[in-house]
Amino acid sequence: MGVRLDGMGHQGAEISPYYDSLLTKVTCRSRTFKGAAQKLYRSLDEFRVRGVKTNIEFVKNVLSHPDFYAR
């Protein structure tokens, strides 16, 4: 609930060397900003992408940094 995936990434997909770096977009919603961020972190943690580089670890680092929640 509250997690949406948009894009072309799916199990068994073959990605060419000229792939669009946005294979799949993940958006999450919750009643609070922190809840949505935690849901997004968990969703990214469950992704399994092999064969191409992603920015998943970078985004997880941003989501886990205390400054991200300071507004």
Buried (B, 14 or more C-beta within 10 A) or exposed (E): EEBEEEEEBEEEEEBEEEBEEEBBEBEBEBEEEEEBBBBBBEBBEEBEEEEEEBEBEEBBEEBEEEEEEEE
